[in-house]
Amino acid sequence: MTATEPLRVAVAACGAHWEAAALAEIEQDPRMLLVRRCVDVADLLATAGTHRLDLALVAVGSPGLDAGVVEHLVELGVRCAAVEGDGAALGIDHDARLGHLAAAASVPVARPERDADPGTLVAVWGATGAPGRSSLAVSLAAASAARGRRTALVDADVYGGSIGQLLGVLDDVSGVMAACRDVTRGRAAAIDTHLLSLGPHWDVLTGLPRSDMWHHLRPDALETVLRGLRRDHDLVVVDCGFGVEAAMGQGPSRDLVTRRVLDLADEVLAVGRVDPVGLARLVRALDDAAPWRRPPRLVLNGFRASLGWTEREVAQTVRELTGHTPWAFLPQDGPGHDLALMTGRPLREVVPTSGYVTRVERLATELVTAR
């Protein structure tokens, strides 16, 4: 906007008493141009994404208006101002008064600063059918923490988390749900209070206790949580759900959380089992998740001699079917995983000599040093 251009304004009053007066003021003030009168917060976000806006006038308490929405608007270069209300709890740093609405944009928008060297974000994802995503996520985090790296493990499986059970955590409170709730209420600084410490270098955000609670994880809020964790950790490992279907219609989709994590991740580990069914599922899943922001690293789990295949033969087949070369093969260790599950401890603690542990230790080191 130049000195001669009017402020491009969107109004999202959502039925607030001041709406008519604000619209009249904008119409009469040559310094402002109404781009859209938004019917709700979703309409405001859509407008900000498709039009150039300088100022969004909002009503505090509007359904769907939270700190994640405000942060997204700021990232788009839009100043958000609360009309006749206090929006500080949502991160709205300016209030607007009727008769002086144009003054709300007098200060340039300060976009949020990004950490100069955030920790590595690794998404552990894979096809349906229990290919070993959660076990790999736990083992990666355990290996990283054992090397003295500050590590966070996040259970973001919207189909029902299992990280807590794998680690013997009896608390039913969902750490990731509580952290996202604080973000939407403008309390992003409280994220750390929901971390469960498993050692001097290892923190965990437990997942959803039930799959029907998926709507409590909003993609924008989870993104803010992950950004905060990356500032304080060298490695952040996220256990994702398998679904990657796009939203249908105007309603929310549980798979948007997984898609957001895959988009944010520095590295995506696509996990599949080394058997005919597991490989077929992985091939379909990779196709469903395309296009990829960056190529995923394929991790083929449960390799064993009884299958009658060599690693080379499997790698060639997968490459022909998917265009991706497998990054790692993890050996089958059923007894070791059973012992880890029954004791609620990482595999490296109960069977440190396991071939699975040895392979994962190498993967953890490579992921951190790859950036």
N, C-alpha and C positions, 0 to 999 in steps of 0.2 A: 504493500500500500504506500503510495506517495502522499505528499502533503496535500495534493489537490483531489485525491481519490477519497470517496466516502468509505466509512467502515462497512464491511460486509458482515451482516449480522444474521444469526439464526436465533429464534426464540423457541424454547421448550418449556412452556409454562405448565403444561399438563393440568389445566383447569384452575390454576392459581388466580386469586382475586385481582392481581395486578396486570393480567394479560392484556386486557383491552386498552388500558392506559399506556402500557409499554408500546403496543403496536401503533397507537396514535402518535406517541412521541417520536418513534422512529420515522413514521411517514412524514411528519412535519419538520424534522431536523435534517437539513441537507448534508450534514456530516455523516449520516448513516444511511445504509441501503439494506432493506430487508431481503435476504436471500430466500428464507423459508420460515414459515410458522410450522414448527414440527409438532406432530400429534403426540409423540412420546419420545423416550430416550433412544429407542432403536432407530427412529426416524432421524433424530439428531446425528447419530453416529453415521448413518448412511449419507446424510447431507454433507457432513464433514469429510467423508471419504471421496465424494464425487464433485464437490464444489470448493472453491477457494473461500474460506471464512477467516475473518479477523476476530470475531467475538461471538460467543455463545451465551445467551442470557437464559439461566435455568432457575427452576424452583427447587429449593432444598426440600427433600422429602418426596421427590418425584419417583414413582416406581421404576426400579432399574438403575437409578443414579447412584453410583458408588465411586470409591476412590479409583478403581480400575478404569472406569469410563472417563473420569477427569484426566487421569494420566494419559490415556490414549488421545484425548483431544489436544492436550498440551504437546504431545509428540507430533501431532499433525500441524502444530503452529497456531492453534486456536486458543485464545484466552477464554477461560470459563469464568463467568461472574454470577454470583448468587444474587438474585433480585429480592430486595426487602427481606433478607435472611442472612444467616451466618453459615457459610459453607466450609469453615476451617477444618472440621472433622473429616471432610472428604478431600482435603487438599486443595480446595478452592481458595486462592490467595487474595481475592478481591470481591468486595460486595458492591452491588450497584443499587442506586436509589432512583426512584422515579423523578424525572425532571433533570437528571444528571447521568443518564445512561451512557452517553458517549465517553464520559470520563473513565469508564471501566476499562477502556482499551488504551489509556494514555501511557501505560508502562509496557515496554516490549515483553513478549512472552519469553520466559526463560525455560528452555527445554531441559529436562532432567539430565544431569551429568552421568556419563557412563564410566564405569570403573576402567582404568587404563589397562589392567591386566586381570580380567576375571578368570575364575577357575574354569577348568574344562567341564562341559556339560555333555554327558553320555546318556543317550536313550537306549534302553534295552527293550527291544520290541520283537515280535515274531508272530507266526501264524497261530491260529486256534489249535487246540488239542494238546495243551501242556507240553510245549517243546523244551521247557527248562528256563524260561525267561527269569523268573524270580530267583531261582537257585543261582543263576549266573550273576544277577545283579548283586545278591548278597556276597557271593564269592569275590567279585570285583572290588566291592567296597571294603571287604575284610582285608584283601591283599594290599590295597592302597593304604589303608590306615596302618597296617603292620609295617609299612615302609616309612612311617612318620609323616605321611601327607595328610593334611586336613581334608577329611572326606565326609560327604553328606550322602545318605541314601534316602531316596524319596519314593514312596509307594503311591503312584498315580494311576493305578489300574482301576478304571471306572466300572469294571465288571466284578469288583470285590477284591480287596487287597489281601495278600497272604504274607507279606514281609514280617508283620508282627508275630504271626504264628511260627514262622521259620526261625525267628530269633528268640522265641520263648517269652515274648512280651504279653503279659496278661491284661494290661490296661485296655479297656474297650474304647477309650477316647481316641478319636482319629486326629493325629497330629496335622496331617495335610488339610483336613477339613477345617480344623480350628485356625490354622494359619491363613487359609483363604478367607475365612470369615473375618478375621481381623483386618486383612487388607481391604476388603470391601467396606469396612467401617472406618477406614482411614487410620488404622493402627498398624501400619507396615512394620514399625519398629518393634512390634511385639512378636514377630515371627520366631525369633530365637527361643522364646519361652515355651514353644511347643516342640522343640527338638528333644529327643531322648538320647542321652549320651551313653554309648556302649564302650567307651574307652577314652583315653586322652586325645585321640585324633579322629574319632568316629561318632557322627551324629545321625539320627534316624528320624524321619517324619513318617509315622505309621499311616496306613491307608484306610479306606472306607470299610467299616465292619459289615456292611451289606451293599449289594449291588444296586438296590433301589434308591440309594442315597447319592447317586452319581450327580444329580442336579446341584448338589452343594459345591461341586468343583467347577468354577467358572474359568474358562481359558485365560481371560485377562488377569484374574486374581492369581491363578497358578503361575503365570508368567512373572508377575511381580515377586512372588515367593521364590521362584528359581533364581531370579536376578539377585535377590538379597543373599541367597545361599552362595552364589558364585563369588560374591564379594568377599566372603569370609572363609571359603574353602578352596583347596587346590583342585578337588575333583568332586563333581556332583553326579551321582548315578541315579537315573530315574527308571523305575520299573513301570512300563506302560501296558495298557490294555491292548488286545490284539486288533480291535475294530478300527477301521479307518474310513468308514462310509461317510460321504458328505451329507450335510443337513438336507432334509427333505421338507420343502415348504418353509413356513415362517417360524416353526417351533424349534426349540433347542435340540441339539443332537449330542448324545453322550460321547460320540467319537471325536467331537471337535477338540476335546482335551488332548487326546492322543495325537491328533494332527498338529496341534500347536506345539507340543513337546518335540515332535519330529522336526518341525520347522526351526525350532530354536536350537536344537542340539548341534554341538560341534562334531559329534560322531554318533551314528546310529548303528547299533549292533542288531542285525536281523537274525533271529535264532530259529533254527529248524532242526528236526530230528532226522538222523541218517537212517531212514527206512523208506520204502516206497510211499506209504501214506504221508509221512512227515515231509518228504521232499515235494510231493504233489501239493500239499497245503502251502508250503513255503513259496513255491512258484506262483500260485494264485495270489497269495498275500502280497508278494512283491509287485505284481501287476496291478492289484487294487490300490496300492499305496502310491503308485507313480502319478505325476512326476516327482522325482526326488530333488531336493535342494542341493544335496551332495550325495554321491553314491554310498549306499549302506555297506557296512562290513558284514559279510555273511559268516555266522558262527554255526557250524553243524555239530549238533550235540548227540551224545549216545553212540559214538562210533565203536564198533566191536568187530572182531574177526569173524564171528559166527554169521555175519551178514553175507560173507563171501565176496565183498568188494574191497578194493584198495582205495586209499585216500585219493590217489591219482585218478582212478576211474570215476569216483563220485564227483571230484572237482570238474572233470571234463564234461560230465553229464549236466551238472548244474550250470556251467558256463554256457553250454549250448542252449539250454532252456531259458535262462534268465539274462544272459549277457554279463553276469557278475561272477567274478572268481572268488571262491570261498577264502575267507581270511584265516579261519582257524577251525580245526577239528578238536572236539573235546571227547575224551574217552568215556565210555560207560563205567560208572562206579555206583551200582545200585546199593550194595551193602554200606558203603561210606555215606551216601546221601540218606539212607534210612537211619543210620546212627545219628547223623547231624539233625535230622528232623525230630527224632524221638528225644533228643537232649536239648533242642532249641539253641543250637550253637552252629557257627559257620563250619563248613567242612574242613577248612584248614586247621581248626582247633582240635577236631576229633580224629582226623586222619591226615596229618600233615604230609605224609609220604604219598598221598594219592596222586595218580597221574593227572587227574582232573585239576587238582590244586596247582600242580607244577605248570600246566598249560595256562591257567588263569593268571598266575603270578606274572607270566611273561606278557600277557595281554594288558594287564593293568599298567605295567611299566611303559609299554608302547603307546598306550592311549594318552598318558600324561606327557610323554616326551614328543608326541607327534606334532604338537602345536608350536 
